[in-house]
């Protein structure tokens, strides 16, 4: 697999993914973490446009379902992963370009990419993605700053993790894994809510790992909660002539305040992720050495370790 000018690893965090989507120019969408596969965990998140699933990659554990090798003649968008470390962006773009909802506006960057690659096969779409400087720059803008360089060869034995997406398309649940030959069709959606069909699929996949394996992460791609709340508040304000509507209006305002605070915290965390702390660390060490405090602190740390 090509490095294609080096793509960084991205942290599995809803604040990171929400900012990533926003920086692609997409409007009307955000990402929320799912802590349980129970139905109640999805109740306040609907509509859910897709799911992002992170797991420890194991070639010996195969998923069920039918791989759709040829999607060129269908309206399914799928790009194969041909570059290392890009599975996070690969998963979210595969989800976004299969999302058809009035809340979601793709924006000029992804609209142009979708139009440009509409007659490409999955491999060519993957190559087009790997050569998109705009997408790569946005992706790499979420790289954690490395204080010190490390030997990449020494880390080859470490566990590898992989992102895949799940989406409802044409009445079926599709798994979008860039390492596969095509989307994996998990069958028809039963009932009106595709989440009720996909939950046991993910649960079964988790159960294939050993009982001690806990390194999984699930995130939902949902409509922008702030946007929906603001629309609801505007509507309730217009028709607020009863006590019941007043209470609902106040509840919506409280939830909106909580959402705004959460976004502020996410913004601060993303700034900290991107910040280079090395100059500060070096200056602090220099000052401690000049004041003859560095060696005593080192000796104290040795005793505690």
NUZADREN-828150 format. One line per 10 residues: number of its first residue (from 1); their letters; for each residue y, x, z of C-alpha. Coordinates in nm, 4 decimals, always signed. Layout:
BEGIN
NUM = a = Y:X:Z ~ ...
This chain:
BEGIN
1 = xxxxxxxxxx = +0.0000:+0.0000:+0.0000 ~ +0.3430:+0.1330:-0.0987 ~ +0.6216:+0.2139:+0.1459 ~ +0.8796:+0.1258:-0.1240 ~ +1.1687:+0.3111:+0.0333 ~ +1.0438:+0.2450:+0.3898 ~ +1.0577:-0.0953:+0.5547 ~ +1.0850:-0.1001:+0.9342 ~ +0.8699:-0.2896:+1.1807 ~ +1.0324:-0.6101:+1.3098
11 = xxxxxxxxxx = +0.9898:-0.7478:+1.6591 ~ +0.8178:-1.0847:+1.6925 ~ +1.1074:-1.2669:+1.8532 ~ +1.2604:-1.6063:+1.7605 ~ +1.6132:-1.4703:+1.8014 ~ +1.5372:-1.1904:+1.5547 ~ +1.3794:-1.4253:+1.3006 ~ +1.6611:-1.6805:+1.3298 ~ +1.9184:-1.4062:+1.2673 ~ +1.7076:-1.2658:+0.9822
21 = xxxxxxxxxx = +1.7026:-1.6068:+0.8129 ~ +2.0771:-1.6512:+0.8642 ~ +2.1484:-1.3070:+0.7155 ~ +1.9455:-1.4037:+0.4071 ~ +2.2060:-1.6780:+0.3646 ~ +1.9794:-1.9684:+0.4578 ~ +2.1417:-2.2648:+0.6341 ~ +1.9984:-2.5503:+0.8370 ~ +1.7018:-2.3698:+0.9887 ~ +1.6036:-2.1681:+1.2954
31 = xxxxxxxxxx = +1.2950:-2.0278:+1.4707 ~ +1.1558:-2.1240:+1.8112 ~ +0.8709:-1.9647:+2.0070 ~ +0.5633:-2.1759:+2.0825 ~ +0.3960:-2.0977:+2.4156 ~ +0.1057:-2.3415:+2.3827 ~ -0.0836:-2.5186:+2.1056 ~ -0.0666:-2.8486:+2.2948 ~ +0.0947:-3.1391:+2.1084 ~ +0.3732:-3.1576:+2.3695
41 = xxxxxxxxxx = +0.4913:-2.8074:+2.2753 ~ +0.5970:-2.9382:+1.9321 ~ +0.7381:-3.2736:+2.0459 ~ +1.1043:-3.1675:+2.0718 ~ +1.0961:-2.9318:+1.7718 ~ +1.0272:-3.1698:+1.4850 ~ +1.0662:-3.1512:+1.1944 ~ +0.8585:-2.8314:+1.1811 ~ +0.8746:-2.6750:+0.8334 ~ +0.6318:-2.3897:+0.8948
51 = xxxxxxxxxx = +0.4617:-2.1714:+1.1536 ~ +0.4677:-1.7915:+1.1847 ~ +0.1556:-1.6491:+1.3472 ~ +0.1255:-1.2886:+1.4696 ~ -0.2167:-1.1449:+1.5528 ~ -0.4035:-0.8173:+1.5788 ~ -0.5292:-0.7347:+1.2318 ~ -0.9061:-0.7013:+1.2008 ~ -1.0619:-0.6808:+0.8545 ~ -1.3950:-0.8034:+0.9896
61 = xxxxxxxxxx = -1.2491:-1.1360:+1.1075 ~ -1.2148:-1.3617:+0.8059 ~ -1.0296:-1.6920:+0.7918 ~ -1.1881:-2.0093:+0.6660 ~ -1.0524:-2.2102:+0.3746 ~ -1.0321:-2.1714:-0.0013 ~ -0.8190:-1.8972:-0.1554 ~ -0.6087:-2.0351:-0.4425 ~ -0.6025:-1.7389:-0.6781 ~ -0.3802:-1.8954:-0.9453
71 = xxxxxxxxxx = -0.0671:-2.0717:-0.8213 ~ +0.1485:-1.9959:-1.1263 ~ +0.1018:-2.3454:-1.2707 ~ +0.1718:-2.5169:-0.9377 ~ +0.4857:-2.5549:-0.7293 ~ +0.3440:-2.3289:-0.4545 ~ +0.5375:-2.0081:-0.3978 ~ +0.3279:-1.7114:-0.2894 ~ +0.4043:-1.3387:-0.3006 ~ +0.1451:-1.0733:-0.2207
81 = xxxxxxxxxx = +0.2377:-0.7975:+0.0214 ~ +0.2582:-0.4670:-0.1643 ~ +0.4728:-0.2796:+0.0875 ~ +0.3984:-0.1545:+0.4390 ~ +0.5664:-0.3077:+0.7459 ~ +0.7127:-0.5985:+0.5472 ~ +0.4755:-0.8740:+0.6622 ~ +0.7399:-1.0348:+0.8881 ~ +0.9874:-1.0837:+0.6036 ~ +0.6982:-1.1605:+0.3675
91 = xxxxxxxxxx = +0.5795:-1.4436:+0.5943 ~ +0.9219:-1.5991:+0.6442 ~ +1.0158:-1.5829:+0.2741 ~ +0.6821:-1.7377:+0.1731 ~ +0.7548:-2.0205:+0.4194 ~ +1.1188:-2.0700:+0.3199 ~ +1.0466:-2.0828:-0.0537 ~ +0.7908:-2.3578:+0.0073 ~ +1.0272:-2.5627:+0.2252 ~ +1.1693:-2.8757:+0.0670
101 = xxxxxxxxxx = +1.3841:-3.0620:+0.3160 ~ +1.7352:-3.2059:+0.3119 ~ +1.8281:-3.0008:+0.6207 ~ +1.7541:-2.6679:+0.4493 ~ +1.9827:-2.4819:+0.2068 ~ +1.8266:-2.1587:+0.0786 ~ +2.1540:-1.9949:-0.0236 ~ +2.2345:-1.7745:-0.3213 ~ +2.0107:-1.4754:-0.2330 ~ +1.6799:-1.6625:-0.2004
111 = xxxxxxxxxx = +1.7685:-1.9173:-0.4695 ~ +1.8252:-1.6315:-0.7129 ~ +1.5028:-1.4590:-0.6053 ~ +1.3009:-1.7804:-0.6435 ~ +1.4438:-1.8496:-0.9898 ~ +1.3939:-1.4903:-1.1018 ~ +1.0271:-1.4867:-0.9972 ~ +0.9287:-1.8437:-1.0886 ~ +0.7054:-1.7314:-1.3790 ~ +0.5644:-1.4239:-1.1994
121 = xxxxxxxxxx = +0.2155:-1.4064:-1.0555 ~ +0.1686:-1.3289:-0.6836 ~ +0.1463:-0.9517:-0.7377 ~ +0.4634:-0.9377:-0.9475 ~ +0.6455:-1.1502:-0.6927 ~ +0.5438:-0.9012:-0.4257 ~ +0.6756:-0.6148:-0.6369 ~ +1.0002:-0.8031:-0.6977 ~ +1.0392:-0.8542:-0.3239 ~ +0.9733:-0.4854:-0.2548
131 = xxxxxxxxxx = +1.2465:-0.3925:-0.5039 ~ +1.5066:-0.6357:-0.3717 ~ +1.7696:-0.4140:-0.2114 ~ +1.9448:-0.7117:-0.0520 ~ +1.6277:-0.8381:+0.1177 ~ +1.5286:-0.4858:+0.2253 ~ +1.8718:-0.4147:+0.3733 ~ +1.8662:-0.7356:+0.5768 ~ +1.5108:-0.6605:+0.6920 ~ +1.5917:-0.3021:+0.7939
141 = xxxxxxxxxx = +1.9091:-0.4083:+0.9744 ~ +1.6783:-0.5302:+1.2543 ~ +1.5156:-0.1916:+1.3066 ~ +1.5115:-0.0704:+1.6643 ~ +1.6985:+0.2564:+1.7031 ~ +1.4615:+0.5501:+1.7606 ~ +1.5999:+0.7825:+2.0254 ~ +1.3525:+1.0532:+1.9264 ~ +1.1385:+1.1094:+1.6197 ~ +0.7623:+1.0837:+1.6680
151 = xxxxxxxxxx = +0.4613:+1.1978:+1.4738 ~ +0.3501:+0.9024:+1.2549 ~ +0.0067:+1.0578:+1.2038 ~ -0.0553:+1.0450:+1.5761 ~ -0.0015:+0.6675:+1.5807 ~ -0.2503:+0.5829:+1.3054 ~ -0.5200:+0.4956:+1.5586 ~ -0.3026:+0.2324:+1.7259 ~ -0.3739:-0.1376:+1.6724 ~ -0.2126:-0.3005:+1.3705
161 = xxxxxxxxxx = -0.0522:-0.6444:+1.3880 ~ +0.0125:-0.8846:+1.1057 ~ +0.2271:-1.1934:+1.0370 ~ +0.1089:-1.4922:+0.8333 ~ +0.2691:-1.8282:+0.7652 ~ +0.1381:-2.1846:+0.7706 ~ +0.3089:-2.4605:+0.5711 ~ +0.2444:-2.8170:+0.4559 ~ +0.2443:-2.8316:+0.0734 ~ +0.1418:-3.1291:-0.1398
171 = xxxxxxxxxx = -0.0456:-3.2914:+0.1462 ~ -0.2466:-2.9790:+0.2350 ~ -0.2141:-2.7097:+0.5033 ~ -0.1727:-2.3698:+0.3404 ~ -0.2003:-2.0310:+0.5068 ~ +0.0301:-1.7752:+0.3450 ~ -0.1080:-1.4275:+0.4075 ~ +0.0393:-1.1597:+0.1838 ~ -0.2785:-0.9519:+0.2143 ~ -0.4862:-1.2271:+0.0488
181 = xxxxxxxxxx = -0.5227:-1.2893:-0.3237 ~ -0.3430:-1.6224:-0.2872 ~ -0.2624:-1.9019:-0.0426 ~ -0.5566:-2.0183:+0.1707 ~ -0.6057:-2.3948:+0.1453 ~ -0.7281:-2.5344:+0.4785 ~ -0.7699:-2.8860:+0.3459 ~ -0.5855:-3.2145:+0.3438 ~ -0.3448:-3.3150:+0.6186 ~ -0.4885:-3.5915:+0.8344
191 = xxxxxxxxxx = -0.2325:-3.8531:+0.9316 ~ +0.1445:-3.8258:+0.9104 ~ +0.1930:-3.5103:+1.1179 ~ +0.0702:-3.1845:+0.9648 ~ +0.0971:-3.0113:+1.3038 ~ -0.2013:-3.2107:+1.4299 ~ -0.4058:-3.0656:+1.1419 ~ -0.2910:-2.7047:+1.1740 ~ -0.3213:-2.6758:+1.5549 ~ -0.7052:-2.6648:+1.5617
201 = xxxxxxxxxx = -0.7043:-2.4236:+1.2652 ~ -0.4967:-2.1695:+1.4580 ~ -0.6894:-2.2346:+1.7799 ~ -1.0186:-2.1674:+1.6042 ~ -0.8797:-1.8455:+1.4614 ~ -0.7750:-1.7261:+1.8066 ~ -1.1188:-1.8067:+1.9467 ~ -1.2822:-1.5664:+1.6995 ~ -1.1395:-1.2749:+1.8961 ~ -1.2901:-1.1484:+2.2187
211 = xxxxxxxxxx = -1.2003:-1.3328:+2.5372 ~ -0.9837:-1.0419:+2.6547 ~ -0.7597:-1.0436:+2.3462 ~ -0.4217:-1.1935:+2.4334 ~ -0.1933:-1.0363:+2.1735 ~ -0.0915:-1.3433:+1.9754 ~ +0.2473:-1.4936:+1.9049 ~ +0.3330:-1.8259:+1.7417 ~ +0.6780:-1.9343:+1.6231 ~ +0.7920:-2.2571:+1.4584
221 = xxxxxxxxxx = +1.0377:-2.2722:+1.1698 ~ +1.2410:-2.5846:+1.2434 ~ +1.5631:-2.7578:+1.1427 ~ +1.8794:-2.6166:+1.3009 ~ +1.8939:-2.7819:+1.6450 ~ +2.2672:-2.7261:+1.6798 ~ +2.3328:-2.8909:+1.3441 ~ +2.1140:-3.1919:+1.4310 ~ +2.2725:-3.2300:+1.7757 ~ +2.6264:-3.2146:+1.6356
231 = xxxxxxxxxx = +2.5406:-3.4845:+1.3805 ~ +2.3869:-3.7019:+1.6515 ~ +2.6878:-3.6552:+1.8828 ~ +2.9238:-3.7518:+1.6021 ~ +2.7218:-4.0663:+1.5336 ~ +2.6960:-4.1606:+1.9012 ~ +3.0686:-4.1037:+1.9514 ~ +3.1420:-4.3484:+1.6705 ~ +2.9208:-4.6219:+1.8151 ~ +2.9606:-4.5455:+2.1863
241 = xxxxxxxxxx = +3.0290:-4.8919:+2.3260 ~ +2.7457:-4.9273:+2.5752 ~ +2.6381:-4.7475:+2.8911 ~ +2.3069:-4.6542:+2.7341 ~ +2.4736:-4.4773:+2.4428 ~ +2.7108:-4.3016:+2.6830 ~ +2.4205:-4.1557:+2.8794 ~ +2.2479:-4.0454:+2.5590 ~ +2.5730:-3.8895:+2.4360 ~ +2.6159:-3.6895:+2.7573
251 = xxxxxxxxxx = +2.2528:-3.5734:+2.7383 ~ +2.3059:-3.4521:+2.3802 ~ +2.6172:-3.2617:+2.4861 ~ +2.4240:-3.0899:+2.7672 ~ +2.1441:-2.9907:+2.5292 ~ +2.4024:-2.8615:+2.2798 ~ +2.5647:-2.6474:+2.5513 ~ +2.2218:-2.5029:+2.6374 ~ +2.1562:-2.4288:+2.2705 ~ +2.4916:-2.2510:+2.2347
261 = xxxxxxxxxx = +2.4199:-2.0388:+2.5440 ~ +2.0768:-1.9468:+2.4094 ~ +2.2312:-1.8356:+2.0790 ~ +2.4851:-1.6234:+2.2613 ~ +2.2049:-1.4518:+2.4559 ~ +2.0097:-1.3939:+2.1339 ~ +2.3167:-1.2436:+1.9699 ~ +2.3645:-1.0008:+2.2592 ~ +1.9951:-0.9048:+2.2503 ~ +2.0097:-0.8405:+1.8757
271 = xxxxxxxxxx = +2.3151:-0.6171:+1.9199 ~ +2.1286:-0.4210:+2.1871 ~ +1.8244:-0.3871:+1.9606 ~ +2.0354:-0.2334:+1.6847 ~ +2.2552:-0.0133:+1.9027 ~ +2.2012:+0.3621:+1.9065 ~ +2.1988:+0.4693:+2.2723 ~ +2.1329:+0.8390:+2.1998 ~ +2.4977:+0.9601:+2.2225 ~ +2.5356:+0.7825:+2.5589
281 = xxxxxxxxxx = +2.2105:+0.9350:+2.6927 ~ +2.3083:+1.2861:+2.5842 ~ +2.6560:+1.2530:+2.7362 ~ +2.5115:+1.1204:+3.0631 ~ +2.2682:+1.4155:+3.0835 ~ +2.5515:+1.6583:+3.0091 ~ +2.7681:+1.5135:+3.2896 ~ +2.4791:+1.5157:+3.5394 ~ +2.4056:+1.8795:+3.4521 ~ +2.7724:+1.9777:+3.4869
291 = xxxxxxxxxx = +2.7839:+1.8162:+3.8322 ~ +2.4539:+1.9879:+3.9266 ~ +2.2833:+1.6523:+3.9829 ~ +2.0333:+1.6688:+3.6951 ~ +1.7685:+1.9012:+3.8440 ~ +1.7534:+1.7213:+4.1822 ~ +1.7020:+1.3912:+3.9961 ~ +1.4258:+1.5481:+3.7835 ~ +1.2494:+1.6793:+4.0956 ~ +1.2827:+1.3398:+4.2638
301 = xxxxx = +1.1326:+1.1698:+3.9588 ~ +0.8398:+1.4148:+3.9626 ~ +0.7645:+1.3308:+4.3248 ~ +0.7659:+0.9577:+4.2521 ~ +0.5433:+0.9870:+3.9474
